Amino acid sequence: MSGFDLFIGRGGRVAGIFLVLAVWLAVALACPSGAAAQGFDSMLPEQLAKEVRKAETEYHHVMEEVRAAENERLARKAAGATDAALAEADAALAQVLRKAEQLKVQADYLEELYDTKRREYKTR
């Protein structure tokens, strides 16, 4: 066996290892993690408590955006803005309000689910 054949064999093995690692990395990045893959219903109370806090924090951040959008609209109105500018501010405010409403519904759902799971685990 010549040195060239030996080099090709090693190169093929190294390329194969890199190919396997690349496929494994692609699958790991494409698939959701274990916690994200499971639904909220199958989470333990401690996990749900973390999700409730995260949802409430996100809701409070969006509510700050709502207040900023309301202040912007009021500032435009006080400055004598045109109807088009006020309509644009109203549209931005409505969009942020919809987002806040969705987050509040999700936070309330998670909190109710957490209370149910906590009671369920206490009775066991």
GIFENVEN-V789053 format. One record per helix or strand of 3 or more residues. SS is the DSSP state (H for helix, E for strand). FROM is the first residue (numbers start at 0). LEN is the number of residues. If there is no record, write none. Layout:
SS:FROM:LEN / SS:FROM:LEN
This chain:
H:2:28 / H:33:4 / H:39:3 / H:44:34 / H:82:41
